[in-house]
């Protein structure tokens, strides 16, 4: 996978303390960005499911039953 550079400004003291504890700053930032992207994708999927649910609730139950029966008899 191709990479790109992202710059982040943090207080000097924070960077120094993280380095003192041996924290891999690049890995922490990379992981945080990956987790944020995952959270956003899950949020988007939940929104899409909610919208689809609203549409599906508008379909009469009888229509759903009829469609399922037609599909089963076509097999």
C-alpha positions as YAML, in Angstrom:
chain: A
units: angstrom
residues:
- id: 1
  name: UNK
  ca: [0.00, 0.00, 0.00]
- id: 2
  name: UNK
  ca: [1.33, 3.44, -0.92]
- id: 3
  name: UNK
  ca: [1.96, 5.86, 1.93]
- id: 4
  name: UNK
  ca: [1.75, 9.59, 2.32]
- id: 5
  name: UNK
  ca: [3.12, 11.96, 4.94]
- id: 6
  name: UNK
  ca: [0.88, 13.63, 7.49]
- id: 7
  name: UNK
  ca: [2.32, 16.29, 9.80]
- id: 8
  name: UNK
  ca: [0.99, 16.94, 13.28]
- id: 9
  name: UNK
  ca: [1.96, 19.70, 15.66]
- id: 10
  name: UNK
  ca: [1.94, 18.77, 19.34]
- id: 11
  name: UNK
  ca: [3.33, 20.56, 22.36]
- id: 12
  name: UNK
  ca: [7.06, 19.97, 22.70]
- id: 13
  name: UNK
  ca: [6.64, 18.68, 26.27]
- id: 14
  name: UNK
  ca: [4.12, 16.07, 25.12]
- id: 15
  name: UNK
  ca: [6.48, 14.77, 22.42]
- id: 16
  name: UNK
  ca: [9.39, 14.66, 24.85]
- id: 17
  name: UNK
  ca: [7.40, 12.72, 27.45]
- id: 18
  name: UNK
  ca: [6.11, 10.26, 24.88]
- id: 19
  name: UNK
  ca: [9.66, 9.67, 23.65]
- id: 20
  name: UNK
  ca: [10.85, 9.24, 27.25]
- id: 21
  name: UNK
  ca: [8.31, 6.45, 27.70]
- id: 22
  name: UNK
  ca: [9.36, 4.87, 24.42]
- id: 23
  name: UNK
  ca: [6.04, 5.50, 22.69]
- id: 24
  name: UNK
  ca: [6.10, 4.97, 18.92]
- id: 25
  name: UNK
  ca: [4.32, 8.21, 18.02]
- id: 26
  name: UNK
  ca: [3.90, 7.27, 14.37]
- id: 27
  name: UNK
  ca: [2.23, 3.99, 15.29]
- id: 28
  name: UNK
  ca: [-0.07, 5.67, 17.83]
- id: 29
  name: UNK
  ca: [-1.19, 8.27, 15.29]
- id: 30
  name: UNK
  ca: [-1.60, 5.65, 12.54]
- id: 31
  name: UNK
  ca: [-3.71, 3.47, 14.83]
- id: 32
  name: UNK
  ca: [-5.82, 6.44, 15.97]
- id: 33
  name: UNK
  ca: [-6.51, 7.42, 12.36]
- id: 34
  name: UNK
  ca: [-7.44, 3.84, 11.44]
- id: 35
  name: UNK
  ca: [-9.78, 3.60, 14.43]
- id: 36
  name: UNK
  ca: [-11.39, 6.94, 13.59]
- id: 37
  name: UNK
  ca: [-11.96, 5.82, 10.00]
- id: 38
  name: UNK
  ca: [-13.48, 2.55, 11.22]
- id: 39
  name: UNK
  ca: [-15.77, 4.47, 13.59]
- id: 40
  name: UNK
  ca: [-16.88, 6.78, 10.79]
- id: 41
  name: UNK
  ca: [-17.58, 3.86, 8.43]
- id: 42
  name: UNK
  ca: [-19.64, 2.10, 11.11]
- id: 43
  name: UNK
  ca: [-21.55, 5.31, 11.74]
- id: 44
  name: UNK
  ca: [-22.23, 5.68, 8.01]
- id: 45
  name: UNK
  ca: [-23.37, 2.04, 7.77]
- id: 46
  name: UNK
  ca: [-25.71, 2.51, 10.74]
- id: 47
  name: UNK
  ca: [-27.21, 5.57, 9.06]
- id: 48
  name: UNK
  ca: [-27.74, 3.64, 5.81]
- id: 49
  name: UNK
  ca: [-29.36, 0.76, 7.71]
- id: 50
  name: UNK
  ca: [-31.65, 3.22, 9.47]
- id: 51
  name: UNK
  ca: [-32.66, 4.79, 6.15]
- id: 52
  name: UNK
  ca: [-33.25, 1.37, 4.56]
- id: 53
  name: UNK
  ca: [-35.31, 0.32, 7.56]
- id: 54
  name: UNK
  ca: [-37.57, 3.35, 7.16]
- id: 55
  name: UNK
  ca: [-38.12, 2.47, 3.50]
- id: 56
  name: UNK
  ca: [-38.78, -1.20, 4.25]
- id: 57
  name: UNK
  ca: [-41.31, -0.31, 6.95]
- id: 58
  name: UNK
  ca: [-43.39, 1.40, 4.26]
- id: 59
  name: UNK
  ca: [-43.86, -1.88, 2.37]
- id: 60
  name: UNK
  ca: [-47.08, -3.59, 3.42]
- id: 61
  name: UNK
  ca: [-46.61, -6.93, 5.17]
- id: 62
  name: UNK
  ca: [-48.85, -8.65, 2.63]
- id: 63
  name: UNK
  ca: [-46.56, -7.51, -0.19]
- id: 64
  name: UNK
  ca: [-43.52, -8.97, 1.59]
- id: 65
  name: UNK
  ca: [-45.31, -12.29, 2.18]
- id: 66
  name: UNK
  ca: [-46.44, -12.44, -1.46]
- id: 67
  name: UNK
  ca: [-42.93, -11.72, -2.70]
- id: 68
  name: UNK
  ca: [-41.40, -14.41, -0.48]
- id: 69
  name: UNK
  ca: [-43.95, -16.97, -1.64]
- id: 70
  name: UNK
  ca: [-43.33, -16.10, -5.31]
- id: 71
  name: UNK
  ca: [-39.61, -16.47, -4.80]
- id: 72
  name: UNK
  ca: [-40.02, -19.85, -3.09]
- id: 73
  name: UNK
  ca: [-42.31, -21.20, -5.78]
- id: 74
  name: UNK
  ca: [-39.86, -20.09, -8.50]
- id: 75
  name: UNK
  ca: [-37.17, -22.43, -7.12]
...
